């Protein structure tokens, strides 16, 4: 029997690095092929890939003039364009805040998603909440590990939330927020922090009262019922896939018509794959889908090209349908940025695709002055320096070990500095196919 040689730490590192580099080249070839297929026949818009050096990669569809300018700036020696150049001044692809006055169900689902995002303490890239004809809220996150954290049960800590209604769980979350305040927001992106704080204040003012305001009365039964944690999983190559949250909810329902007729909202808008996998077939066969199912999302975020995001959906094979249904990908103008635009017509807003379409001011006269301040913009944000990652730093991922514990939206100073550590980058840059948008926070921010 021949014994295999035990590798030294340095030899293992070299072996892992060589394997990772081979995988990286394969991914680059895949991204290049997908981009070429999607761009066949396009004239007014174009798909551009950004951060192809990462395991995730991402692809954006923008008006041709912005794609051309981004390519020119990137130069022939670069394999991807800067995401800033795709969205800077690109008013066609930026969505300003809108009113949810006529859609209180979606509004509340957004609040609930933000609340549970807070509860999961940053250990997720996304939370989605759904409501269908059974009057129970459905909850899901991107990561399999979060299944047990939505509704906790821990004998050692004497915690048992299994019998609580959605309203009671929200009350616990709001209480935790009030007790800990800013301690639960280490390094959170400004626009995400702004939204989470605002939504927690809204929940407290409008949903936790003994009697719901009239515009939310139709949600009483669902709020008083136990939620359903719809953390359905899939397997690929013998391991579980971190399926995107809205696709988990659809899989749990196992009823396409029920899914389409219901409401699903989260922190972010659907990515390209979620949009196509959840609604593509229906939209392609029904020109009047907006009249028949008005709650189906209209605007898509970027396409994430990781194994987790693309699971079960062949982008190349469906390229024509993708182009038919997704005229372009979108980013959002955060509420606080819109307020600056209103004051200064020459102000160029920062954009983000860490959040979906933000909300316009919607303050009830019965809400306290403190709550109104929280709604408009938390005072803590006024004193806080935004977290910027320079464009040349795009593509430098977090250390894999840290990646297990914290998502990019909650990076602290030590983690940020690790982005520049080339030794750590050599292994972590492409090591985890499952966490496709771990640096999403960096990509949605821009310099002025």
N, C-alpha and C positions, 0 to 999 in steps of 0.2 A: 504494500500500500504506500503510495507516494503522498507524503504530507505537503500540503501547500505552504509556501513560505509566508510567514506572518509579516505583513507590511508594517513599516514604521509609520509614524504619524505623518511625516513629510511625504512618504510614498503614497499613502492613502489620499492625501490632499492633492497630489499630482494626478493620481488616477481619477479622482472625482472631477478635477478641473478639466482633464482631457475629455471625459464623458460629457460634461456640461457644455463644453465648447462644441462638440459634435451635435448635441441636441440643439444648441443655439443656431447653428448653421442650417439645420433642418427646418427650424421654425422660421428663419429668415426666408428660406425658399418657399415655404408655405404662405407666408404673408405676401410675398411678391406675386405668387400665382393667384391668390385670392383677389388682390388689388387689381391685377390685370384683367381678370375675368369680370369683375364688377364694373370696370371702366369701359368695357366694350360697348361701343355705340353711343356713349354719353357725349354731349356737346356743351351743355350749359353748366353742368356740375361735374365734380370729379371726386373720387374716393382717394384719400391720402392716409398713409399709415404713419403713426407716431409711436416712438418708443419700441421699435421692433427688437431692440436688444434685450427686452424683458421677456420672461416666459409668457406674459399675458399678451403683450401687444395690443394695439387698439387701432380702429379704423374710423375715419370721419369722412362725411360727405358734405362738401361745401361748394358754394358757387365757384365757377372756374377761375375767376380773377384772383380769388384768395388762394386757391390751390397753386396757381401759377406763381404768385408772389412768394408763397412759402417755399416752393421748390427752388426758386431762384436764390432766395436767401440761404437755403440749406446748402446749396452747391452740389456738384456732382459727386464729391467725395463722401457725402453723408448719406446714410441709409434711410433716414426718416426726417420728416419736417418738424419744426417746432409748433406745438399746439397753439401757442400764442398767435402765431402768424396765420392760423386758420380762422381764428375768431376775432382778432383785433379789428374793430370797426365793421365787423360783419353783421350788420343789423338784421339781415335775412335769417341768420342762424341763432340769434339771441332772443330769448323770450323774457319779456318784462313781467313784473307782478300783475296778477289779475284778481278780480273779485270772486269769492266763492259764495256770495250771498244767495245765489240761486242753486247752489249745490252743497247743502249742508252735510250730506252724507259723506261726500269726498273730503270735505273740510275736516270732519271729525276723524276719518280714517288717517288723514295726514297727521293730526294731533296724536292719535294713538300710536302710530308708527314712531314718531319722535319720542314719545314717552318710553316705549319699550327699547328704543335705541339707547336712551339714557340708562335704562335698567340694565342692559347688557354691558354697560361700562366700556364701550368702545371696542369690544371683542367681536365686532361684526362690521361688514362693509355695507350692509343694507338690512332694513326691516320693512316688511310689507304687511298691511292689514287689509282684510277683505270682509265684505258683508253681502250675504245672498238672501234667498227667500226664506231661510230657516231662522232668521233673526238671532244669529250668533256671530260674534266677531272671530275671524280666522287670522292667526298670527304665524309669520314665518320669517326666518333670517337666512342669509346665504350659507352659513357654516353649520355643518352637522353637529358640532360640539355645543351649539347653543340650544339644542332641543330641550335640555333640562333646566334652562335658565329663565325661560318665559314664566313658568309657574313652578316655583321652587318648593322642594321638600327636603329638609335636612334635619334628621333627628338630633344630631349632635348640637346643632345651633338652635334647636327647637323652633324650626321654621316649617310651616305646612300651609301652602297657599292653594292646595288642590281643590278646596271647596269654595274658593272666592270667585265672585262675579268679576266681569271686566271693570265695572265701576269701582269695586273694592280694590282691585289690583292697581287701578289708576290712582286711587286715593293713597295707597302705600307708596307709589312712585313719587307722587307730589310731596308727600311727607318727607321722604328721603331727600328729595331735591332741596326742600326748605331747610332741612337739618344740616346738609353738607354744603349747600350753595356752590361756590366756585371750585371747591375741592374736587368735584367730579368732572371738571372741564380742563384737565391738564393738556395744554397744547392743542386743543380742538380748533379746527379751522374757524375763522370768524363767522362765516356765513352759516356754518352748521350750528355753532354755539348760539348764534343769534336766533335761529329757527327753533332749536330745542327749548331755549328759555321762553321764547314767546308762546310756544305751543303748550308748555307746562302751565304757564300762567292762564292761558285760555281754558285749559281743562279745569283748573281750579275754579275759575270764575263762572264757567258755563255748564260743566257736566257734573260737578260734585255737589250741586245744590239739592235740597230735598225735593224740589219741584223743578223740572227742566224748563228752560225758556221754550216758548211755543215753537220756535223754528227747529228745535232739537227734540221735540216731544216724540216724534216718530221713531227715535232711537232708544226709547226707554226700555223696551223688552230686551233688546240686544245688550244694552249696558248692564242690565240686571241679571243676565244669563252668564254662565261660565264660558270663557272663550275656548276655541278649538286651536290647539297648537298643531298646525299643519306642516310638520317638518318631515315630509316624505322625501326619501333619498333614492338615488340611483347608484348603480355600480358600473364601473368601467375598468377593465383589466384587473379585476379582483379587488378593487378598492372602491370605497364610497366616494361619490362625486359631491362636491359642495355646490349643489344645484342652486340656481338663483331663486330668490324668495318667492316671486310671483309664480314661477313654474312649479314650485312645491305646492302652492295652494291649488293650482289647476290640477295637478296630479292627485292631490288628496280628494278633491271633489269628484274626479273621474266622470265629469258631466260637462261637456263643452258648452252646451246651450245655457246651463245654469251659470257657468263661469262668465260667459259673455254678457248675460243679463244682469249680473251683479256689479259690484264696485270693488276695485282693488287700487289702493294708493300706498305709497311709501315715501321714504326720504328722497329717493331719486326717481326720475322718469325711467321707463323701461329701456334697456339696452337694445341694440339692433336684434340680437338673437331672441330675447324675450318677446319683443314685439312680433317677430315673425313666427316663432314657435307657438305663441299663445293666440295670435289673432290673424296671422298671415293668410291661412287658407280661407277663413271666413271673409276677410276683407277682399281678397282677390275674386271671390265669387259673388260679391254683393256690392254693387256700386252705391247703393243707398245705405251702407252700413252705419253712417253717422245718424241717420234718421231712425234706423231700427235699433241700434245699440249705442246711444249717445255717450255712454260712460266708457267706451273703449278708448284707450289713449290714442291721441292723434300724432304726437311728436315723439320721435325716438332719440335716445342718447347715442353715444358712440357704440361701435361694435367691439366687444372684448373677445379676443381670439384665443383664449385659453381653452384647455380641455374642459374645464368646468362650465364655462359660458357656452361653448359650442356643442356640448353634449347632445347627441340626438338630432342635430340639425346640420345639414350639409350646405354651407354657404355657396360654394361653387355651383352645385347642382340647381340651386334656387336663385342664382344671381339675377335673372330677368325679373322674377317676382319681387325680390328685394328692391330693385331699382324702381319698379312700378309703384310700390307701396311706401317707400321711404325716399321722398324727394331730397331730403337732406337730414343731417343729424343736428341736434340742438344743444345749446348750453343755456343757462339761466342767468339773468341779472338779479342778484340778491336785492331784497327790499331796501336795505340801507344804501345800496349803490343807486337805486332808482331815486331815492330821496335826494341824493347829491346831484343827479342829473336834473331833477326838477328845479334845483336852486341855481345850477350853472349849465346853460345850454351847450357849453363847449367841453363839459366834463366827459371823459372817456371812461365808462364803467368797467370795473373788473367783472369777470364772468366766472361761472362755476358750473360743473356738471356733477358736483357732489349733492346737489339738491334739484328737485323738479321745479316747476313754475311756482315762484313765491306768491304770497298773497298781498293784496292791497290792504290798507288800514281798514279795520273792521272792529271798532271799539264801541261797546255798548255803554250807554250813559250810566248804567248801574255799576259798572266796573270801577274800582277804586283808581285814584290817580296813580298809585304805584303800579297797578296792573297795566294802565295805559302806557306808562313809561316803558314797562317791560314789553308791551306789544309793539310799540314803535321801534324801540331798539334798547337793549339792555345797557345801562350806564357803564357796566364793566367793559363793554366793547369800546367805548369812547376812550378809555384809558389804556387800551391794549394795542401793542404794535402787531400788525398782521404778520403772519408767518409766510415768508416768501421763499421760494426755491428758485434760484437763478436758472435761466433756461439751459445753461451749459451743464447744470446738475440733473436735468431730466434724464431718466434712465438709470440712475443709481439707486438701487433698491435698498430696503432695510435689511439688516442682518436676519438670517433665517431663524435663529434662536429667539430673537426678540419678536420676530414676526408671529410666533406662536401665541404670544401674550398680548400684543397690542396691535391694533390696526393703525394704518397711516394717519387716520383722522385724529388720533390721540398721541402723536409722537411727542416725546419730551426732548429736552435739549441734548441729552446724551445720545438718544436715538437719531436725532437729526445729524449730529456730527458723524455718526457711523456711516451715513450715506456717502461720506467722502473717503472712507477707509477702503483703499483698493484691495487690500488683502482679504477683507471680509466680502467685498463685492465679488471677488473671483469665484466664490462658491455660491453665494446667495443670489447672484444676478438672475440665474435661470433655474434655481433648484426646485421651486415649488410651482408646478403647473396649476394647482388648485386655487391659488389666491390671485386671480387675474388682475384685480384693480387695487393692489396694495399701495400703489403710489398715486392713486387717483387724485388725492389731495394736491400733489405737486402739479399735476397736469392741468387742473382747472384754475390755477392762479396765474395772474399775469403781472408783469412789471408795467409801470406807466412810463 
